[in-house]
Amino acid sequence: GSLVMLGAGFAGEAGLAPALPAFIIGMAGWIYMIYELYMGEGKAAVSTASPAVNSAYNAMMLIIVVGWSIYPAGYVAGYLMGGEGVYASNLNLIYNLADFINKILFGLIIWHVAVKESSHSH
């Protein structure tokens, strides 16, 4: 799902594919990921894990749903609403901000679980 989302987004932004179909394909990949996390194998696998892992899983689901929503919002504004000229310079700022927030939070969640799990194993 992630590869479909990123590949379609890249194709649309790079002009390798028409912007709207690329957006729809990318969104389908993202929705598939969200479905798998909330309803699929991921949810089943984490149900038997420790409370720390469950907490991290829930936090990561929030990042994937809320944090990642910045990317399609930027894509819509920049590529589907005709804002390329004014918006292009801001698009990098928005994507970089999203990367900054999402990747740091992701790292902090992993660190938090590692600390919790290691304190329980001693």
All heavy atoms as an XYZ file, in Angstrom:
906
protein
N       0.808     -1.193      0.000
C       0.000      0.000      0.000
C       0.851      1.257      0.000
O       0.574      2.218     -0.710
N       1.887      1.232      0.816
C       2.783      2.385      0.908
C       3.497      2.635     -0.417
O       3.614      3.772     -0.869
C       3.787      2.126      2.027
O       4.764      3.110      2.061
N       3.968      1.559     -1.042
C       4.658      1.707     -2.332
C       3.718      2.215     -3.417
O       4.105      3.049     -4.237
C       5.282      0.369     -2.761
C       6.516     -0.055     -1.978
C       6.951     -1.464     -2.381
C       7.652      0.927     -2.184
N       2.493      1.734     -3.426
C       1.494      2.210     -4.399
C       1.243      3.696     -4.170
O       1.235      4.498     -5.114
C       0.176      1.404     -4.286
C      -0.944      2.073     -5.063
C       0.389     -0.021     -4.788
N       1.063      4.085     -2.913
C       0.799      5.478     -2.578
C       1.956      6.376     -3.014
O       1.751      7.387     -3.689
C       0.584      5.600     -1.068
C       0.215      6.984     -0.600
S      -0.022      7.040      1.196
C       1.623      7.486      1.709
N       3.170      6.001     -2.660
C       4.340      6.815     -2.993
C       4.616      6.834     -4.491
O       4.919      7.878     -5.064
C       5.572      6.303     -2.245
C       5.536      6.484     -0.739
C       6.680      5.737     -0.072
C       5.586      7.959     -0.381
N       4.493      5.680     -5.129
C       4.749      5.592     -6.569
C       3.760      6.414     -7.374
O       4.144      7.160     -8.285
N       2.494      6.330     -7.033
C       1.463      7.088     -7.754
C       1.635      8.582     -7.499
O       1.526      9.390     -8.428
C       0.070      6.630     -7.335
N       1.914      8.948     -6.274
C       2.139     10.360     -5.955
C       3.324     10.922     -6.718
O       3.250     12.012     -7.285
N       4.400     10.157     -6.760
C       5.589     10.595     -7.498
C       5.275     10.746     -8.984
O       5.642     11.732     -9.608
C       6.741      9.600     -7.303
C       7.945      9.939     -8.129
C       8.827     10.938     -7.716
C       8.196      9.289     -9.322
C       9.932     11.269     -8.485
C       9.304      9.613    -10.101
C      10.177     10.608     -9.678
N       4.580      9.754     -9.544
C       4.243      9.793    -10.974
C       3.392     11.022    -11.297
O       3.606     11.684    -12.314
C       3.520      8.513    -11.386
N       2.447     11.341    -10.423
C       1.591     12.504    -10.644
C       2.358     13.809    -10.516
O       2.186     14.722    -11.325
N       3.241     13.891     -9.532
C       4.003     15.119     -9.317
C       5.076     15.313    -10.371
O       5.382     16.439    -10.752
C       4.629     15.120     -7.921
C       3.607     15.270     -6.824
C       4.221     15.335     -5.436
O       5.459     15.411     -5.314
O       3.450     15.320     -4.464
N       5.644     14.228    -10.855
C       6.719     14.319    -11.841
C       6.186     14.451    -13.269
O       6.963     14.583    -14.204
C       7.622     13.091    -11.729
N       4.871     14.376    -13.431
C       4.298     14.487    -14.766
C       4.372     13.196    -15.569
O       4.168     13.197    -16.776
N       4.667     12.085    -14.889
C       4.740     10.789    -15.569
C       3.354     10.188    -15.770
O       3.176      9.273    -16.562
C       5.597      9.807    -14.764
C       7.029     10.264    -14.473
C       7.717      9.294    -13.520
C       7.807     10.400    -15.773
N       2.377     10.696    -15.020
C       0.985     10.235    -15.118
C       0.093     11.450    -14.906
O       0.507     12.415    -14.267
C       0.703      9.183    -14.038
N      -1.122     11.414    -15.456
C      -2.050     12.532    -15.191
C      -2.301     12.670    -13.691
O      -2.387     11.673    -12.974
C      -3.332     12.125    -15.926
C      -2.920     11.054    -16.893
C      -1.701     10.391    -16.309
N      -2.428     13.901    -13.216
C      -2.489     14.174    -11.780
C      -3.675     13.503    -11.086
O      -3.492     12.895    -10.028
C      -2.527     15.685    -11.541
N      -4.870     13.573    -11.657
C      -6.043     13.027    -10.963
C      -6.026     11.501    -10.846
O      -6.192     10.971     -9.750
C      -7.346     13.521    -11.592
C      -8.615     13.104    -10.849
C      -8.623     13.600     -9.406
C      -9.852     13.594    -11.580
N      -5.778     10.766    -11.952
C      -5.702      9.294    -11.803
C      -4.589      8.866    -10.842
O      -4.771      7.930    -10.057
C      -5.429      8.795    -13.221
C      -5.972      9.868    -14.109
C      -5.738     11.159    -13.356
N      -3.455      9.553    -10.881
C      -2.355      9.217     -9.972
C      -2.794      9.437     -8.528
O      -2.491      8.643     -7.643
C      -1.123     10.064    -10.292
N      -3.537     10.523     -8.295
C      -4.041     10.821     -6.954
C      -4.991      9.731     -6.484
O      -4.888      9.252     -5.348
C      -4.752     12.184     -6.958
C      -5.364     12.546     -5.639
C      -4.562     12.936     -4.577
C      -6.736     12.509     -5.453
C      -5.124     13.290     -3.350
C      -7.304     12.850     -4.237
C      -6.494     13.241     -3.181
N      -5.886      9.305     -7.341
C      -6.870      8.270     -6.983
C      -6.169      6.955     -6.651
O      -6.478      6.307     -5.646
C      -7.914      8.094     -8.116
C      -8.784      9.363     -8.198
C      -8.769      6.853     -7.879
C      -9.648      9.446     -9.443
N      -5.182      6.578     -7.444
C      -4.422      5.345     -7.198
C      -3.654      5.462     -5.881
O      -3.648      4.542     -5.061
C      -3.477      5.030     -8.381
C      -4.311      4.663     -9.616
C      -2.498      3.921     -8.019
C      -3.521      4.632    -10.911
N      -3.022      6.610     -5.659
C      -2.285      6.827     -4.414
C      -3.191      6.753     -3.199
O      -2.849      6.139     -2.184
N      -4.371      7.371     -3.300
C      -5.324      7.337     -2.194
C      -5.811      5.905     -1.945
O      -6.012      5.515     -0.797
C      -6.518      8.253     -2.482
C      -6.184      9.731     -2.417
S      -5.596     10.289     -0.815
C      -7.113     10.209      0.126
N      -5.988      5.138     -3.009
C      -6.413      3.737     -2.854
C      -5.367      2.952     -2.053
O      -5.716      2.148     -1.184
C      -6.651      3.099     -4.218
N      -4.089      3.199     -2.334
C      -3.016      2.542     -1.579
C      -3.058      2.913     -0.107
O      -2.894      2.065      0.767
N      -3.295      4.197      0.165
C      -3.351      4.687      1.543
C      -4.565      4.106      2.271
O      -4.466      3.653      3.403
C      -3.395      6.211      1.514
C      -3.329      6.894      2.846
C      -2.544      6.546      3.918
C      -4.059      8.040      3.250
N      -2.749      7.436      4.944
C      -3.671      8.367      4.567
C      -4.994      8.857      2.620
C      -4.192      9.445      5.263
C      -5.504      9.942      3.316
C      -5.111     10.230      4.617
N      -5.711      4.104      1.617
C      -6.929      3.555      2.225
C      -6.762      2.060      2.500
O      -7.184      1.558      3.544
C      -8.163      3.853      1.330
C      -8.469      5.355      1.398
C      -9.366      3.031      1.751
C      -9.418      5.849      0.333
N      -6.104      1.344      1.590
C      -5.830     -0.085      1.803
C      -4.980     -0.278      3.062
O      -5.256     -1.164      3.886
C      -5.134     -0.680      0.578
C      -4.649     -2.087      0.811
C      -5.550     -3.152      0.834
C      -3.305     -2.353      1.041
C      -5.112     -4.450      1.073
C      -2.866     -3.646      1.275
C      -3.767     -4.687      1.295
O      -3.333     -5.961      1.541
N      -3.950      0.566      3.231
C      -3.095      0.462      4.411
C      -3.904      0.699      5.683
O      -3.760     -0.034      6.665
C      -1.961      1.495      4.344
C      -0.878      1.142      3.384
S       0.347      2.449      3.170
C       0.512      3.103      4.789
N      -4.742      1.727      5.662
C      -5.563      2.043      6.835
C      -6.505      0.878      7.136
O      -6.662      0.475      8.291
C      -6.337      3.362      6.618
C      -5.339      4.532      6.577
C      -7.381      3.573      7.710
C      -5.943      5.836      6.106
N      -7.107      0.320      6.091
C      -8.003     -0.834      6.276
C      -7.249     -1.995      6.937
O      -7.726     -2.591      7.899
C      -8.588     -1.277      4.930
C      -9.286     -2.615      5.028
C     -10.573     -2.710      5.563
C      -8.636     -3.783      4.640
C     -11.192     -3.935      5.696
C      -9.258     -5.015      4.765
C     -10.531     -5.089      5.293
O     -11.147     -6.303      5.431
N      -6.071     -2.315      6.413
C      -5.291     -3.431      6.968
C      -4.929     -3.179      8.430
O      -4.954     -4.090      9.246
C      -4.008     -3.655      6.152
C      -4.219     -4.485      4.906
C      -4.701     -5.899      5.195
O      -4.244     -6.534      6.169
O      -5.555     -6.382      4.438
N      -4.578     -1.941      8.756
C      -4.198     -1.621     10.131
C      -5.367     -1.730     11.096
O      -5.211     -2.196     12.220
C      -3.614     -0.205     10.199
C      -2.221     -0.047      9.613
C      -1.871      1.425      9.472
C      -1.194     -0.750     10.480
N      -6.532     -1.283     10.668
C      -7.690     -1.263     11.570
C      -8.486     -2.557     11.559
O      -9.103     -2.903     12.544
C      -8.615     -0.081     11.227
C      -8.135      1.210     11.826
C      -7.318      2.060     11.110
C      -8.486      1.576     13.120
C      -6.867      3.248     11.663
C      -8.049      2.759     13.685
C      -7.232      3.595     12.948
O      -6.782      4.763     13.495
N      -8.496     -3.264     10.420
C      -9.369     -4.431     10.291
C      -8.630     -5.722      9.953
O      -9.179     -6.791     10.109
C     -10.403     -4.217      9.168
C     -11.085     -2.899      9.186
S     -12.261     -2.826     10.522
C     -13.124     -1.348     10.121
N      -7.420     -5.607      9.437
C      -6.747     -6.764      8.853
C      -5.796     -7.480      9.778
O      -5.958     -7.503     11.000
N      -4.759     -8.049      9.162
C      -3.802     -8.892      9.884
C      -3.031     -8.123     10.938
O      -2.670     -8.670     11.974
C      -2.816     -9.515      8.885
C      -3.441    -10.564      8.000
C      -2.438    -11.138      7.013
O      -1.225    -11.118      7.308
O      -2.864    -11.599      5.956
N      -2.752     -6.856     10.679
C      -1.999     -6.058     11.644
C      -2.708     -5.988     12.975
O      -2.112     -6.201     14.029
N      -3.984     -5.721     12.959
C      -4.769     -5.608     14.188
C      -4.825     -6.959     14.914
O      -4.698     -7.017     16.133
C      -6.194     -5.120     13.860
C      -6.999     -4.722     15.060
C      -6.421     -3.476     15.724
C      -7.266     -3.008     16.879
N      -6.621     -1.982     17.656
N      -4.982     -8.029     14.147
C      -5.024     -9.365     14.750
C      -3.684     -9.707     15.396
O      -3.642    -10.257     16.503
C      -5.381    -10.403     13.687
N      -2.596     -9.365     14.743
C      -1.262     -9.709     15.251
C      -0.949     -8.955     16.539
O      -0.357     -9.513     17.459
C      -0.204     -9.410     14.192
N      -1.355     -7.689     16.607
C      -1.003     -6.877     17.774
C      -1.912     -7.161     18.973
O      -1.574     -6.834     20.105
C      -1.000     -5.372     17.398
C      -2.405     -4.792     17.421
C      -0.088     -4.584     18.317
N      -3.031     -7.823     18.749
C      -3.991     -8.060     19.835
C      -3.413     -8.918     20.951
O      -3.865     -8.829     22.093
C      -5.268     -8.692     19.277
O      -4.997     -9.972     18.763
N      -2.416     -9.742     20.662
C      -1.812    -10.592     21.691
C      -0.517    -10.009     22.244
O       0.123    -10.628     23.075
C      -1.509    -11.989     21.108
O      -0.632    -11.834     19.996
C      -2.783    -12.685     20.665
N      -0.135     -8.819     21.773
C       1.131     -8.215     22.198
C       0.975     -7.511     23.542
O      -0.124     -7.386     24.080
C       1.615     -7.236     21.129
N       2.095     -7.015     24.051
C       2.109     -6.331     25.346
C       1.380     -4.991     25.263
O       1.172     -4.461     24.169
C       3.559     -6.093     25.770
O       4.123     -5.093     24.945
N       1.025     -4.422     26.413
C       0.372     -3.105     26.411
C       1.224     -2.020     25.737
O       0.686     -1.151     25.060
C       0.180     -2.798     27.901
C       0.146     -4.139     28.563
C       1.047     -5.013     27.747
N       2.542     -2.073     25.910
C       3.424     -1.068     25.293
C       3.350     -1.166     23.774
O       3.282     -0.157     23.077
C       4.859     -1.249     25.768
N       3.354     -2.382     23.261
C       3.273     -2.578     21.811
C       1.898     -2.134     21.302
O       1.792     -1.476     20.263
C       3.573     -4.048     21.430
C       3.255     -4.315     19.972
C       5.025     -4.377     21.730
N       0.852     -2.460     22.035
C      -0.497     -2.020     21.649
C      -0.596     -0.503     21.615
O      -1.175      0.076     20.698
C      -1.547     -2.590     22.601
C      -2.135     -3.875     22.085
O      -2.917     -3.852     21.147
N      -1.737     -4.986     22.675
N      -0.028      0.153     22.609
C      -0.036      1.607     22.678
C       0.711      2.197     21.478
O       0.251      3.154     20.845
C       0.605      2.052     23.990
O       0.848      3.416     23.983
N       1.859      1.618     21.159
C       2.642      2.095     20.018
C       1.894      1.873     18.713
O       1.897      2.724     17.822
C       3.989      1.374     19.981
N       1.253      0.739     18.589
C       0.483      0.425     17.378
C      -0.612      1.458     17.167
O      -0.796      1.980     16.076
C      -0.106     -0.981     17.503
C      -0.799     -1.480     16.257
C      -0.063     -2.056     15.232
C      -2.175     -1.374     16.107
C      -0.687     -2.515     14.088
C      -2.810     -1.827     14.963
C      -2.059     -2.408     13.953
O      -2.683     -2.849     12.816
N      -1.326      1.783     18.250
C      -2.392      2.780     18.147
C      -1.843      4.156     17.772
O      -2.439      4.868     16.971
C      -3.187      2.851     19.453
C      -3.992      1.588     19.677
O      -4.405      0.921     18.731
N      -4.217      1.249     20.932
N      -0.701      4.512     18.346
C      -0.081      5.799     18.018
C       0.366      5.831     16.556
O       0.190      6.833     15.863
C       1.099      6.064     18.940
N       0.920      4.726     16.078
C       1.366      4.677     14.680
C       0.180      4.712     13.724
O       0.276      5.288     12.641
C       2.240      3.445     14.449
C       3.600      3.606     15.069
S       4.691      2.279     14.588
C       5.947      2.410     15.831
N      -0.930      4.122     14.108
C      -2.134      4.211     13.266
C      -2.566      5.668     13.150
O      -2.969      6.112     12.084
C      -3.265      3.348     13.825
C      -3.030      1.869     13.603
S      -4.496      0.821     13.815
C      -5.142      1.300     15.368
N      -2.467      6.408     14.260
C      -2.809      7.834     14.209
C      -1.882      8.593     13.267
O      -2.327      9.459     12.521
C      -2.721      8.451     15.605
C      -3.990      8.428     16.425
C      -3.744      9.020     17.807
C      -5.124      9.172     15.727
N      -0.582      8.286     13.308
C       0.355      8.939     12.395
C      -0.035      8.647     10.956
O      -0.066      9.542     10.110
C       1.807      8.475     12.659
C       2.297      9.031     13.983
C       2.730      8.918     11.525
C       3.652      8.506     14.407
N      -0.340      7.383     10.656
C      -0.651      7.004      9.277
C      -1.960      7.631      8.810
O      -2.095      8.001      7.653
C      -0.622      5.472      9.122
C       0.822      5.000      9.244
C      -1.249      5.026      7.804
C       1.013      3.520      9.336
N      -2.903      7.804      9.699
C      -4.185      8.406      9.305
C      -4.094      9.932      9.313
O      -4.426     10.591      8.334
C      -5.330      7.918     10.211
C      -6.614      8.666      9.916
C      -5.541      6.421     10.027
N      -3.633     10.513     10.420
C      -3.654     11.970     10.572
C      -2.393     12.612      9.989
O      -2.480     13.511      9.155
C      -3.828     12.360     12.061
C      -3.804     13.864     12.241
C      -5.115     11.772     12.612
N      -1.237     12.133     10.428
C       0.023     12.726      9.964
C       0.211     12.615      8.464
O       0.651     13.555      7.810
N      -0.132     11.464      7.915
C       0.057     11.270      6.476
C      -0.973     12.017      5.639
O      -0.807     12.152      4.445
C       0.032      9.787      6.140
C       1.262      9.042      6.582
C       2.179      9.424      7.525
C       1.710      7.783      6.100
N       3.139      8.467      7.661
C       2.885      7.441      6.797
C       1.211      6.893      5.155
C       3.582      6.267      6.566
C       1.914      5.715      4.926
C       3.087      5.412      5.618
N      -2.038     12.499      6.259
C      -3.060     13.229      5.486
C      -2.505     14.534      4.924
O      -3.073     15.105      3.998
C      -4.294     13.498      6.342
O      -3.992     14.418      7.372
N      -1.391     15.010      5.469
C      -0.765     16.233      4.978
C      -0.324     16.052      3.523
O      -0.444     16.965      2.709
C       0.447     16.623      5.855
C      -0.018     16.877      7.294
C       1.175     17.838      5.292
C       1.102     16.924      8.309
N       0.151     14.862      3.167
C       0.665     14.634      1.817
C      -0.429     14.756      0.751
O      -0.259     15.503     -0.213
C       1.379     13.281      1.726
C       2.522     13.134      2.704
C       2.423     12.291      3.802
C       3.705     13.858      2.552
C       3.467     12.157      4.708
C       4.748     13.730      3.454
C       4.624     12.880      4.527
O       5.655     12.751      5.419
N      -1.562     14.039      0.883
C      -2.596     14.219     -0.142
C      -3.176     15.627     -0.147
O      -3.539     16.143     -1.211
C      -3.662     13.175      0.193
C      -3.349     12.682      1.555
C      -1.890     12.953      1.807
N      -3.229     16.279      1.019
C      -3.733     17.654      1.054
C      -2.811     18.564      0.246
O      -3.274     19.404     -0.541
C      -3.845     18.138      2.500
N      -1.524     18.379      0.397
C      -0.560     19.155     -0.385
C      -0.657     18.853     -1.869
O      -0.614     19.744     -2.718
N      -0.829     17.585     -2.184
C      -0.947     17.164     -3.590
C      -2.178     17.800     -4.234
O      -2.111     18.325     -5.338
C      -1.031     15.643     -3.658
C      -1.027     15.061     -5.056
C       0.154     14.606     -5.611
C      -2.192     14.961     -5.803
C       0.169     14.058     -6.884
C      -2.193     14.421     -7.071
C      -1.001     13.969     -7.611
O      -0.988     13.441     -8.868
N      -3.305     17.761     -3.530
C      -4.545     18.343     -4.063
C      -4.347     19.833     -4.331
O      -4.675     20.338     -5.404
C      -5.731     18.118     -3.096
C      -6.915     19.004     -3.451
C      -6.155     16.655     -3.121
N      -3.798     20.539     -3.348
C      -3.624     21.984     -3.492
C      -2.636     22.310     -4.610
O      -2.840     23.262     -5.362
C      -3.164     22.583     -2.175
N      -1.586     21.524     -4.740
C      -0.537     21.829     -5.708
C      -0.788     21.313     -7.106
O      -0.358     21.917     -8.083
N      -1.484     20.194     -7.223
C      -1.581     19.542     -8.537
C      -3.007     19.423     -9.056
O      -3.207     19.233    -10.243
C      -0.941     18.155     -8.487
C       0.547     18.255     -8.271
C       1.085     18.182     -6.992
C       1.411     18.482     -9.334
C       2.441     18.321     -6.779
C       2.769     18.623     -9.130
C       3.290     18.539     -7.860
O       4.624     18.686     -7.646
N      -4.004     19.519     -8.198
C      -5.383     19.357     -8.657
C      -6.177     20.657     -8.598
O      -7.218     20.757     -9.214
C      -6.104     18.274     -7.836
C      -5.484     16.873     -7.919
C      -6.264     15.901     -7.062
C      -5.411     16.381     -9.352
N      -5.668     21.640     -7.858
C      -6.392     22.909     -7.762
C      -5.672     24.021     -8.521
O      -5.928     25.193     -8.299
C      -6.583     23.297     -6.292
C      -7.501     22.337     -5.544
S      -7.552     22.612     -3.760
C      -8.365     24.197     -3.671
N      -4.746     23.653     -9.381
C      -4.075     24.626    -10.228
C      -3.141     25.566     -9.493
O      -2.888     26.664     -9.958
N      -2.609     25.151     -8.380
C      -1.764     26.049     -7.597
C      -0.278     25.879     -7.823
O       0.508     26.316     -7.008
N       0.144     25.245     -8.913
C       1.571     24.912     -9.091
C       2.479     26.132     -8.959
O       3.498     26.083     -8.308
C       1.839     24.247    -10.448
C       1.289     22.848    -10.579
C      -0.079     22.827    -11.249
O      -0.789     23.859    -11.183
O      -0.434     21.790    -11.821
N       2.099     27.263     -9.588
C       2.972     28.431     -9.597
C       3.247     28.980     -8.215
O       4.378     29.015     -7.750
N       2.208     29.392     -7.523
C       2.351     29.981     -6.195
C       2.695     28.907     -5.186
O       3.462     29.126     -4.251
C       1.023     30.660     -5.780
C       1.090     31.188     -4.359
C       0.678     31.768     -6.751
N       2.152     27.721     -5.404
C       2.195     26.690     -4.381
C       3.464     25.855     -4.396
O       3.830     25.275     -3.393
C       0.972     25.782     -4.550
C       0.672     24.977     -3.322
C       0.034     25.544     -2.232
C       1.055     23.647     -3.237
C      -0.222     24.817     -1.093
C       0.799     22.911     -2.105
C       0.160     23.506     -1.040
O      -0.085     22.779      0.081
N       4.140     25.814     -5.554
C       5.269     24.882     -5.692
C       6.325     25.080     -4.611
O       6.829     24.114     -4.054
C       5.887     25.010     -7.074
N       6.673     26.338     -4.302
C       7.701     26.564     -3.285
C       7.188     26.155     -1.903
O       7.938     25.675     -1.072
C       8.126     28.026     -3.280
O       7.014     28.841     -3.015
N       5.896     26.355     -1.659
C       5.330     25.966     -0.367
C       5.156     24.461     -0.240
O       5.134     23.937      0.863
C       3.974     26.641     -0.157
C       4.094     28.142     -0.062
O       5.129     28.656      0.336
N       3.053     28.843     -0.449
N       5.011     23.768     -1.362
C       4.801     22.326     -1.349
C       5.970     21.624     -0.670
O       5.773     20.754      0.175
C       4.614     21.817     -2.779
C       4.026     20.430     -2.948
C       2.647     20.352     -2.311
C       3.934     20.091     -4.430
N       7.191     22.023     -1.001
C       8.359     21.426     -0.360
C       8.344     21.685      1.133
O       8.683     20.801      1.925
C       9.652     21.964     -0.963
C      10.059     21.189     -2.189
O       9.664     20.045     -2.355
N      10.839     21.804     -3.047
N       7.974     22.886      1.541
C       7.908     23.201      2.969
C       6.882     22.321      3.674
O       7.146     21.791      4.751
C       7.543     24.674      3.174
C       8.592     25.692      2.769
C       8.033     27.114      2.883
C       9.843     25.547      3.624
N       5.722     22.156      3.043
C       4.661     21.344      3.649
C       5.094     19.887      3.746
O       4.947     19.252      4.786
C       3.352     21.492      2.856
C       2.778     22.896      3.101
C       2.337     20.418      3.240
C       1.649     23.275      2.190
N       5.657     19.341      2.670
C       6.100     17.948      2.689
C       7.230     17.748      3.692
O       7.281     16.743      4.387
C       6.542     17.491      1.300
C       5.415     17.210      0.347
C       5.668     16.953     -0.989
C       4.086     17.186      0.757
C       4.640     16.673     -1.886
C       3.055     16.916     -0.122
C       3.341     16.663     -1.446
O       2.318     16.388     -2.324
N       8.145     18.718      3.762
C       9.244     18.593      4.724
C       8.743     18.668      6.151
O       9.208     17.931      7.021
C      10.318     19.660      4.471
C      11.164     19.324      3.271
O      11.452     18.170      3.017
N      11.549     20.334      2.520
N       7.770     19.536      6.405
C       7.177     19.618      7.737
C       6.500     18.296      8.088
O       6.657     17.769      9.187
C       6.168     20.767      7.808
C       5.415     20.893      9.130
C       6.372     21.237     10.263
C       4.313     21.935      9.013
N       5.761     17.745      7.132
C       5.098     16.458      7.355
C       6.124     15.365      7.649
O       5.945     14.573      8.582
C       4.249     16.076      6.144
N       7.203     15.323      6.867
C       8.263     14.332      7.110
C       8.853     14.520      8.498
O       9.076     13.551      9.224
C       9.385     14.471      6.079
C       9.012     13.904      4.725
O       8.008     13.163      4.636
O       9.725     14.197      3.751
N       9.131     15.755      8.850
C       9.722     16.076     10.146
C       8.835     15.561     11.276
O       9.283     14.826     12.155
C       9.901     17.602     10.235
C      10.573     18.080     11.484
C      11.944     17.955     11.639
C       9.840     18.678     12.496
C      12.577     18.404     12.790
C      10.461     19.131     13.656
C      11.825     18.994     13.797
N       7.563     15.909     11.221
C       6.621     15.504     12.269
C       6.460     13.989     12.298
O       6.614     13.345     13.331
C       5.250     16.181     12.056
C       5.369     17.683     12.299
C       4.185     15.560     12.952
C       4.168     18.470     11.817
N       6.161     13.403     11.136
C       5.858     11.975     11.084
C       7.057     11.115     11.444
O       6.921     10.147     12.190
C       5.329     11.601      9.699
C       3.972     12.214      9.436
O       3.151     12.336     10.321
N       3.732     12.607      8.208
N       8.233     11.449     10.940
C       9.399     10.594     11.187
C       9.903     10.726     12.615
O      10.327      9.742     13.219
C      10.477     10.875     10.158
C      10.018     10.357      8.803
C      10.928     10.659      7.677
C      10.333     10.038      6.413
N      10.645     10.722      5.236
N       9.852     11.928     13.162
C      10.276     12.096     14.559
C       9.302     11.376     15.490
O       9.719     10.665     16.403
C      10.427     13.587     14.918
C      11.677     14.133     14.222
C      10.494     13.787     16.421
C      11.875     15.619     14.370
N       8.006     11.550     15.257
C       7.028     10.847     16.093
C       7.200      9.336     15.992
O       7.148      8.631     16.999
C       5.601     11.232     15.686
C       5.110     12.592     16.155
C       3.726     12.874     15.598
C       5.087     12.666     17.668
N       7.410      8.841     14.779
C       7.616      7.414     14.561
C       8.806      6.925     15.382
O       8.717      5.927     16.108
C       7.842      7.173     13.064
C       7.703      5.750     12.642
C       6.455      5.199     12.412
C       8.824      4.955     12.440
C       6.321      3.885     12.004
C       8.694      3.634     12.031
C       7.440      3.107     11.816
N       9.912      7.658     15.313
C      11.108      7.298     16.076
C      10.878      7.342     17.573
O      11.321      6.459     18.305
N      10.162      8.368     18.037
C       9.877      8.482     19.472
C       8.992      7.342     19.964
O       9.184      6.848     21.075
C       9.206      9.830     19.772
C      10.116     11.058     19.705
C       9.303     12.328     19.860
C      11.207     10.977     20.765
N       8.051      6.937     19.147
C       7.167      5.823     19.535
C       7.978      4.534     19.662
O       7.838      3.790     20.634
C       6.018      5.663     18.519
C       5.044      6.840     18.658
C       5.291      4.338     18.721
C       4.078      6.963     17.500
N       8.842      4.276     18.694
C       9.685      3.073     18.746
C      10.582      3.124     19.979
O      10.728      2.140     20.710
C      10.498      2.930     17.449
C       9.543      2.607     16.289
C      11.572      1.861     17.582
C      10.168      2.703     14.923
N      11.179      4.279     20.253
C      12.032      4.437     21.432
C      11.225      4.185     22.703
O      11.676      3.486     23.609
C      12.643      5.842     21.424
C      13.410      6.161     22.668
C      14.672      5.741     22.983
C      12.961      6.956     23.771
N      15.032      6.225     24.224
C      13.996      6.981     24.715
C      11.788      7.649     24.034
C      13.893      7.670     25.919
C      11.677      8.338     25.238
C      12.731      8.340     26.157
N      10.029      4.750     22.785
C       9.172      4.592     23.964
C       8.855      3.109     24.219
O       8.934      2.641     25.361
C       7.877      5.399     23.769
C       6.943      5.311     24.926
N       7.183      5.934     26.129
C       5.765      4.655     25.073
C       6.201      5.671     26.958
N       5.321      4.909     26.350
N       8.522      2.378     23.167
C       8.224      0.951     23.318
C       9.471      0.186     23.779
O       9.403     -0.652     24.675
C       7.692      0.343     22.001
C       7.620     -1.165     22.094
C       6.327      0.906     21.691
N      10.621      0.524     23.187
C      11.857     -0.162     23.570
C      12.148      0.059     25.059
O      12.518     -0.876     25.767
C      13.023      0.352     22.719
N      11.958      1.281     25.542
C      12.189      1.582     26.959
C      11.214      0.824     27.838
O      11.596      0.198     28.832
C      12.098      3.119     27.217
C      12.039      3.426     28.702
C      13.255      3.828     26.557
N       9.932      0.854     27.475
C       8.895      0.140     28.252
C       9.159     -1.355     28.285
O       9.052     -1.988     29.324
C       7.507      0.413     27.671
C       7.011      1.800     27.926
C       6.374      1.876     29.279
C       5.680      3.191     29.469
N       5.671      3.627     30.833
N       9.446     -1.919     27.108
C       9.666     -3.378     27.016
C      10.907     -3.784     27.784
O      10.911     -4.814     28.439
C       9.769     -3.811     25.552
C       8.463     -3.729     24.783
C       7.442     -4.740     25.255
O       7.724     -5.958     25.209
O       6.335     -4.326     25.676
N      11.983     -2.988     27.717
C      13.211     -3.370     28.411
C      13.047     -3.248     29.926
O      13.646     -3.998     30.673
C      14.407     -2.536     27.931
O      14.238     -1.200     28.282
N      12.222     -2.295     30.390
C      12.021     -2.167     31.831
C      11.184     -3.309     32.382
O      11.287     -3.671     33.536
C      11.373     -0.825     32.165
O      10.052     -0.771     31.688
N      10.347     -3.922     31.541
C       9.527     -5.070     31.979
C      10.293     -6.377     31.963
O       9.930     -7.313     32.644
C       8.286     -5.195     31.092
C       7.278     -4.133     31.347
N       6.612     -3.998     32.546
C       6.826     -3.131     30.557
C       5.804     -2.970     32.489
N       5.907     -2.416     31.289
N      11.377     -6.428     31.180
C      12.084     -7.697     31.044
C      13.122     -7.897     32.148
O      13.692     -8.950     32.249
C      12.745     -7.790     29.669
O      13.730     -6.795     29.525
N      13.388     -6.866     32.934
C      14.390     -7.013     33.995
C      13.792     -7.464     35.283
O      12.832     -7.146     35.788
C      15.135     -5.679     34.208
C      16.059     -5.381     33.083
N      15.658     -4.703     31.951
C      17.344     -5.665     32.890
C      16.675     -4.569     31.133
N      17.714     -5.166     31.681
